[in-house]
Amino acid sequence: MMTRIMFIAGGVVFTVFGVLIMMEKGFLYFGEFIKLGETTIPVAIVSFIIAGLNIWLGIRKKTARIYEQEYLICPECKEVYTSDKVPDCRCLKCNAQLEPLSGFYDRHPKLKDLGQEKPHEEM
């Protein structure tokens, strides 16, 4: 959801920038007014195109699925999947029920230390 909001906010910012360019025929840059002259219209059009793309990306549902996927982990074989790869939430290797990766090792502290060997100290 946050990704969609950021795309839409970016679109609004570029729209405002384009409108201000059209009205003022330039923009303020570190206290100095930069006049665009003949390039005012092309810069405004590019700004509106970028704004439209941002708003379109924020509205379409596929963007949310791409950027906001949930990661799942198998508690038995520790294989990690994205939610779109396993719609039935079952591990493809051992068929165990998958759990969300977020907070997995907090829920299973014994599994956190498994597989991590301590380095050998040489004397």
Backbone hydrogen bonds in HBPLUS format (Angstrom, degrees):
<---DONOR---> <-ACCEPTOR-->    atom                        ^
c    i                          cat <-CA-CA->   ^        H-A-AA   ^      H-
h    n   atom  resd res      DA  || num        DHA   H-A  angle D-A-AA Bond
n    s   type  num  typ     dist DA aas  dist angle  dist       angle   num
A0005-ILE N   A0001-MET O   3.11 MM   4  6.44 156.7  2.17 149.0 155.4     1
A0006-MET N   A0002-MET O   2.96 MM   4  6.23 155.5  2.02 149.0 155.4     2
A0007-PHE N   A0003-THR O   3.01 MM   4  6.30 156.1  2.07 151.3 157.3     3
A0008-ILE N   A0004-ARG O   3.04 MM   4  6.27 165.9  2.06 151.0 154.6     4
A0009-ALA N   A0005-ILE O   2.84 MM   4  6.04 159.1  1.89 149.3 155.7     5
A0010-GLY N   A0006-MET O   2.90 MM   4  6.04 155.5  1.96 144.1 150.8     6
A0011-GLY N   A0007-PHE O   2.96 MM   4  6.25 150.0  2.05 145.0 153.4     7
A0012-VAL N   A0008-ILE O   2.97 MM   4  6.30 150.9  2.06 148.3 155.9     8
A0013-VAL N   A0009-ALA O   2.97 MM   4  6.25 157.7  2.02 149.9 155.8     9
A0014-PHE N   A0010-GLY O   3.00 MM   4  6.26 164.3  2.02 151.6 155.0    10
A0015-THR N   A0011-GLY O   2.96 MM   4  6.11 145.9  2.08 140.8 150.6    11
A0016-VAL N   A0012-VAL O   2.95 MM   4  6.20 163.9  1.98 152.7 156.1    12
A0017-PHE N   A0013-VAL O   2.91 MM   4  6.14 160.2  1.95 149.7 155.8    13
A0018-GLY N   A0014-PHE O   2.93 MM   4  6.07 156.8  1.99 141.0 147.0    14
A0019-VAL N   A0015-THR O   2.95 MM   4  6.24 158.7  1.99 152.1 157.7    15
A0020-LEU N   A0016-VAL O   2.90 MM   4  6.10 164.2  1.92 154.3 158.7    16
A0021-ILE N   A0017-PHE O   2.93 MM   4  6.13 153.4  2.00 147.6 155.1    17
A0022-MET N   A0018-GLY O   3.02 MM   4  6.24 155.7  2.08 144.3 150.7    18
A0023-MET N   A0019-VAL O   2.94 MM   4  6.20 155.1  2.00 150.7 157.5    19
A0024-GLU N   A0020-LEU O   2.88 MM   4  5.85 169.5  1.89 152.0 155.4    20
A0025-LYS N   A0021-ILE O   2.88 MM   4  5.21 137.2  2.06 136.1 143.6    21
A0036-LEU N   A0025-LYS O   3.16 MM  11  6.06 172.5  2.16 139.7 141.8    22
A0027-PHE N   A0034-ILE O   3.01 MM   7  5.38 148.3  2.11 141.6 149.4    23
A0034-ILE N   A0027-PHE O   2.75 MM   7  5.38 174.9  1.75 163.5 161.9    24
A0029-TYR N   A0032-GLU O   2.78 MM   3  5.21 174.1  1.78 146.1 148.1    25
A0032-GLU N   A0029-TYR O   3.04 MM   3  5.21 162.1  2.07 110.8 116.1    26
A0039-THR N   A0036-LEU O   3.13 MM   3  5.39 155.9  2.19 134.1 129.0    27
A0040-THR N   A0037-GLY O   3.41 MM   3  5.87 163.5  2.44 114.4 115.5    28
A0043-VAL N   A0039-THR O   3.07 MM   4  6.10 164.8  2.09 153.6 158.1    29
A0044-ALA N   A0040-THR O   3.02 MM   4  6.17 159.5  2.06 151.0 157.0    30
A0045-ILE N   A0041-ILE O   2.90 MM   4  6.11 158.3  1.95 155.1 161.4    31
A0046-VAL N   A0042-PRO O   2.95 MM   4  6.16 162.3  1.98 150.0 154.3    32
A0047-SER N   A0043-VAL O   2.99 MM   4  6.16 155.1  2.05 144.3 151.5    33
A0048-PHE N   A0044-ALA O   2.90 MM   4  6.19 152.0  1.98 147.6 154.9    34
A0049-ILE N   A0045-ILE O   2.89 MM   4  6.18 151.6  1.97 149.0 157.1    35
A0050-ILE N   A0046-VAL O   2.96 MM   4  6.21 164.7  1.99 152.9 156.3    36
A0051-ALA N   A0047-SER O   2.92 MM   4  6.09 153.2  2.00 142.4 150.6    37
A0052-GLY N   A0048-PHE O   2.85 MM   4  6.04 158.6  1.90 145.6 151.1    38
A0053-LEU N   A0049-ILE O   2.96 MM   4  6.24 159.8  2.01 151.2 156.3    39
A0054-ASN N   A0050-ILE O   2.98 MM   4  6.18 161.5  2.02 148.7 153.7    40
A0055-ILE N   A0051-ALA O   2.95 MM   4  6.18 166.3  1.97 155.1 158.6    41
A0056-TRP N   A0052-GLY O   2.88 MM   4  5.99 159.2  1.92 147.7 154.2    42
A0057-LEU N   A0053-LEU O   2.87 MM   4  6.05 161.2  1.90 150.5 155.4    43
A0058-GLY N   A0054-ASN O   2.95 MM   4  6.15 146.0  2.06 143.1 152.9    44
A0059-ILE N   A0055-ILE O   2.98 MM   4  6.19 138.3  2.16 144.5 155.1    45
A0060-ARG N   A0056-TRP O   3.05 MM   4  6.17 166.1  2.07 157.1 159.5    46
A0065-ARG N   A0061-LYS O   3.29 MM   4  6.70 153.6  2.37 147.5 154.6    47
A0066-ILE N   A0062-LYS O   2.99 MM   4  6.23 151.4  2.08 150.2 157.8    48
A0067-TYR N   A0063-THR O   3.02 MM   4  6.17 174.0  2.02 159.3 160.0    49
A0068-GLU N   A0064-ALA O   2.91 MM   4  5.47 139.4  2.08 140.0 148.6    50
A0083-SER N   A0070-GLU O   2.81 MM  13  5.34 140.5  1.97 160.3 170.3    51
A0101-LEU N   A0071-TYR O   2.86 MM  30  5.53 170.4  1.87 142.0 139.8    52
A0072-LEU N   A0081-TYR O   2.75 MM   9  5.20 171.0  1.75 157.3 160.5    53
A0081-TYR N   A0072-LEU O   2.79 MM   9  5.20 162.0  1.83 151.1 157.2    54
A0073-ILE N   A0099-GLU O   2.74 MM  26  5.42 159.3  1.78 158.9 165.4    55
A0099-GLU N   A0073-ILE O   2.95 MM  26  5.42 169.8  1.96 149.9 152.2    56
A0074-CYS N   A0079-GLU O   2.95 MM   5  5.37 149.6  2.05 145.6 155.5    57
A0078-LYS N   A0074-CYS O   2.98 MM   4  4.86 135.4  2.18 132.4 139.6    58
A0085-LYS N   A0082-THR O   3.02 MM   3  5.56 149.5  2.11 115.3 124.0    59
A0089-CYS N   A0086-VAL O   3.11 MM   3  5.35 166.0  2.13 114.1 118.0    60
A0098-LEU N   A0089-CYS O   3.00 MM   9  5.40 173.8  2.01 139.9 140.9    61
A0091-CYS N   A0096-ALA O   2.83 MM   5  5.24 158.1  1.88 149.3 156.8    62
A0095-ASN N   A0091-CYS O   2.99 MM   4  4.47 133.7  2.21 116.7 124.7    63
A0104-PHE N   A0101-LEU O   3.05 MM   3  5.12 166.4  2.07 128.2 125.0    64
A0106-ASP N   A0103-GLY O   3.22 MM   3  5.15 135.2  2.43  95.0 107.5    65
A0107-ARG N   A0103-GLY O   3.10 MM   4  6.38 146.7  2.21 147.4 155.6    66
A0107-ARG N   A0104-PHE O   3.15 MM   3  5.25 123.1  2.49  95.6 109.3    67
A0108-HIS N   A0104-PHE O   2.94 MM   4  6.17 135.6  2.14 140.7 154.2    68
A0111-LEU N   A0108-HIS O   3.14 MM   3  5.64 137.9  2.33 111.4 121.5    69
A0112-LYS N   A0109-PRO O   3.24 MM   3  5.21 143.3  2.38  96.0 106.4    70
A0116-GLN N   A0113-ASP O   3.31 MM   3  5.62 162.2  2.34 124.7 126.0    71
